[in-house]
Amino acid sequence: MGTADLHIHTTASDGLLTPCQVVEKASELGLEAIAITDHDSVAGIDEAIECGTKYGVEVVPAVELSAEFGTRELHMLGYFIDWTGSKINKHLKRMRESRIDRARKMVEKLRTLGVNIKLERVLEMAGDGSVGRPHVARAICEAGAAADIVEAFSKYLNRGAPAYVERFKVSPIETVTLIVECGGTACLAHPGGTGKDEIIPTLVKAGLRAIEVYHPDHSPSVSEKYLSISRRFGLIATGGSDSHGTGLNGSMPIGSFTINSDCVEKLRSASTLPFRK
């Protein structure tokens, strides 16, 4: 049985590798399947699928959506979504606009702190991708206000830091519902980092079908905990590296966390769209 990395970002959001470069790397590593899970963006899926056909790597069309629960941020992965449909793209347009507004506010805060960066440069770094804090962090480093991305986050951009700005708020239930309405399989991403397990039963009732068990933020004991939870609620156990490109804010390499490729079939079967391998 092959292996799959079901959580990877590309230049379509805040990753360092293009979709095709991600597929090429997956092929080099012998991965049978990967999921392109860009933040609030599906712009890299077509390129990745085309490249996957060339290299013999199955590409799962997916997206990572942000939600807010109390004071904590939760991420939802939507696997096998209809990425060309108007419903998901209308939502993503709204999220992209909110991301630009958030970046603008962060730049304004940074300038009051003496870090003279421009929004235009941040957007230039994002290119056609979905702008995020890593792009602001790179601009901070370019301006000489931090030695590296990690310092830029800890000094300015992490929650509680002086240039942090809250995201546009969407509830976890709204997010799960959206994924389901777009034909996808909804998955709770890296739950060990949120500390909000009490919401899992509610999300299951809303249509949650999977949970990310294996992730760089999960120790072996935490993974065992969420494997047990997956069994309790009948959820598909997934896993992935959450790679944004080696060296980016401590990002792990592609393929550093994987799951058996039969997980892909389970996710495909849970989707309401007629996806075929």
C-alpha positions in Angstrom: 0.0 0.0 0.0 1.3 3.4 -0.9 1.4 6.6 1.2 -0.2 10.0 0.9 0.5 13.5 2.2 -2.9 15.1 2.5 -1.9 18.6 3.7 0.3 20.7 1.4 0.4 24.4 0.5 1.7 26.0 -2.7 2.4 29.5 -4.1 -1.4 29.7 -4.7 -1.5 30.7 -1.0 1.5 31.1 1.2 3.7 28.2 0.1 7.1 28.5 -1.5 6.7 25.8 -4.2 4.5 26.0 -7.2 1.8 23.4 -7.6 3.8 21.5 -10.2 7.0 21.7 -8.0 5.0 20.1 -5.2 3.9 17.3 -7.4 7.5 16.8 -8.7 8.8 16.6 -5.1 6.0 14.1 -4.2 7.0 12.0 -7.2 10.6 12.0 -6.1 9.6 10.8 -2.7 7.5 8.0 -4.1 4.2 9.3 -2.7 1.1 7.8 -4.3 -1.2 10.8 -3.6 -1.1 14.3 -2.2 -3.7 16.9 -1.4 -3.3 20.6 -2.4 -4.8 22.4 0.6 -4.1 26.1 0.0 -5.4 28.7 2.4 -8.7 30.1 1.1 -7.6 29.3 -2.5 -8.2 26.7 -5.1 -6.1 28.4 -7.7 -3.3 25.7 -7.7 -5.5 22.7 -8.2 -5.7 22.6 -12.0 -2.0 22.9 -12.4 -1.3 20.3 -9.8 -3.7 17.8 -11.3 -2.2 18.3 -14.8 1.3 17.8 -13.4 0.1 14.8 -11.4 -1.0 13.1 -14.5 2.4 13.5 -16.0 4.2 12.2 -12.9 1.8 9.5 -11.8 0.8 11.2 -8.6 -2.9 11.5 -7.7 -3.8 15.0 -6.7 -6.8 15.4 -4.3 -8.6 18.7 -4.9 -8.8 20.4 -1.6 -8.8 23.7 0.3 -8.0 24.8 3.9 -10.6 27.2 5.3 -10.2 29.3 8.5 -12.9 29.6 11.2 -13.2 31.2 14.6 -14.4 29.5 17.8 -14.4 31.8 20.8 -10.9 33.2 20.9 -9.3 30.4 19.0 -8.8 29.8 15.3 -9.9 26.5 13.8 -8.9 25.2 10.3 -11.1 23.0 8.2 -9.9 20.9 5.3 -12.3 20.3 2.5 -11.3 17.2 0.4 -12.7 16.4 -3.1 -14.6 19.7 -3.2 -16.1 21.1 -6.4 -13.4 23.7 -6.8 -14.9 25.2 -10.0 -18.3 25.8 -8.5 -19.7 29.3 -7.8 -20.5 28.6 -4.2 -16.9 27.9 -3.1 -15.5 30.6 -5.3 -17.9 33.2 -4.0 -16.8 32.4 -0.4 -13.1 32.4 -1.4 -13.4 35.8 -3.1 -14.8 37.2 0.2 -12.0 35.6 2.1 -9.3 36.8 -0.2 -10.7 40.4 0.1 -10.7 40.0 3.9 -7.1 38.8 3.7 -6.0 41.9 1.8 -7.8 44.1 4.3 -6.0 42.2 7.1 -2.6 42.7 5.5 -3.3 46.4 5.1 -4.1 46.7 8.8 -1.0 44.8 9.7 1.2 47.0 7.5 -0.4 50.1 9.1 0.4 48.8 12.6 4.0 47.9 11.6 4.6 51.4 10.2 3.5 52.9 13.6 6.2 50.5 15.1 8.8 51.9 12.8 8.8 49.0 10.4 8.5 50.7 7.0 7.0 48.2 4.6 4.4 48.8 2.0 1.2 46.8 1.2 2.1 46.9 -2.5 5.3 44.9 -1.7 3.4 42.4 0.5 0.9 41.8 -2.4 3.8 41.5 -4.8 5.3 38.8 -2.7 1.9 37.0 -2.6 1.7 37.2 -6.4 -1.4 35.4 -7.6 -1.7 33.5 -4.3 -3.8 34.2 -1.3 -2.0 36.8 0.8 -1.2 35.8 4.4 1.0 36.6 7.4 4.0 34.8 5.8 4.1 37.4 3.0 4.0 40.2 5.6 6.8 38.3 7.5 8.9 38.2 4.4 8.5 41.9 3.9 9.5 42.5 7.5 12.7 40.5 6.9 13.4 42.3 3.7 13.1 45.6 5.6 15.7 44.4 8.1 13.3 44.4 11.0 13.7 40.7 11.7 16.5 38.2 11.1 14.2 35.5 9.7 10.5 34.5 9.3 10.3 32.9 12.8 11.5 36.1 14.4 9.1 38.2 12.3 6.2 36.1 13.6 7.2 36.0 17.2 8.1 39.7 17.3 5.3 41.2 15.3 2.7 38.8 13.9 1.7 36.0 16.3 -1.5 36.4 18.3 -0.8 38.9 21.1 2.1 40.5 19.2 1.9 44.2 18.4 1.1 43.9 14.7 -1.4 41.0 14.9 -4.8 41.6 13.4 -7.8 39.3 13.8 -9.1 37.4 10.8 -12.5 37.9 9.2 -14.7 35.6 11.4 -16.6 32.6 10.0 -17.9 30.0 12.4 -16.7 26.3 12.2 -20.3 25.1 11.6 -20.6 27.6 8.7 -17.3 26.3 7.3 -18.3 22.6 7.6 -21.6 23.3 6.0 -20.0 25.1 3.1 -17.6 22.2 2.4 -20.5 19.7 2.5 -22.6 22.0 0.2 -19.7 22.0 -2.3 -19.7 18.2 -2.3 -16.6 17.9 -0.2 -15.5 15.8 2.7 -15.0 18.1 5.8 -12.0 17.4 8.0 -10.9 19.2 11.2 -7.3 20.2 10.7 -4.5 19.7 13.4 -7.0 19.7 16.3 -4.2 19.3 18.9 -3.2 22.9 18.3 -6.6 24.4 19.1 -7.6 22.8 22.5 -11.2 22.9 21.5 -12.2 19.3 21.4 -15.6 20.1 22.9 -16.8 21.3 19.5 -16.1 18.0 17.7 -19.6 16.4 18.4 -21.3 19.6 17.1 -19.2 19.5 14.0 -20.0 15.9 13.4 -23.7 16.7 13.5 -23.0 19.5 11.0 -21.3 17.1 8.6 -17.7 16.6 9.7 -16.5 13.3 8.3 -12.7 13.3 9.0 -10.1 14.5 11.5 -6.4 15.1 11.0 -4.6 12.7 13.3 -1.1 12.8 12.0 0.5 16.3 11.9 3.8 18.0 12.8 2.1 19.7 15.8 0.9 16.3 17.2 3.2 14.2 19.4 2.7 10.4 19.2 0.4 10.6 22.3 -1.7 13.4 20.8 -2.0 11.4 17.6 -3.2 8.4 19.6 -5.7 10.6 21.3 -7.2 11.8 18.1 -7.1 8.4 16.5 -9.3 7.3 19.5 -11.6 10.2 18.9 -11.8 9.3 15.2 -13.0 5.8 16.1 -15.5 7.1 18.6 -17.2 9.4 16.1 -16.7 7.3 13.0 -14.4 9.8 11.4 -11.8 9.2 8.8 -8.3 9.6 10.2 -6.1 11.7 7.9 -2.6 13.0 8.0 -0.1 15.3 6.3 3.0 17.5 6.6 1.2 20.9 6.4 4.3 21.8 4.3 4.6 25.4 3.1 8.1 24.8 1.8 11.2 23.8 3.9 12.5 26.7 6.0 9.3 28.8 6.0 8.4 29.5 9.6 9.5 26.1 10.7 7.5 24.3 8.0 8.1 20.6 7.6 9.2 19.0 4.3 6.7 17.4 2.0 6.2 13.8 2.9 7.4 14.2 6.5 4.0 13.1 7.8 1.9 10.7 5.7 -1.1 8.4 5.9 -1.8 5.1 4.0 -3.2 5.9 0.6 -6.4 4.0 1.3 -7.4 7.1 3.2 -7.8 8.8 -0.1 -10.4 6.3 -1.1 -12.3 6.8 2.1 -12.3 10.6 1.6 -13.4 10.1 -2.0 -16.2 7.9 -1.0 -17.4 10.4 1.6 -17.7 13.1 -1.0 -21.0 13.6 -2.7 -19.4 14.3 -6.1 -18.6 11.6 -8.6 -14.8 11.8 -8.4 -12.9 8.9 -9.9 -9.2 8.1 -9.7 
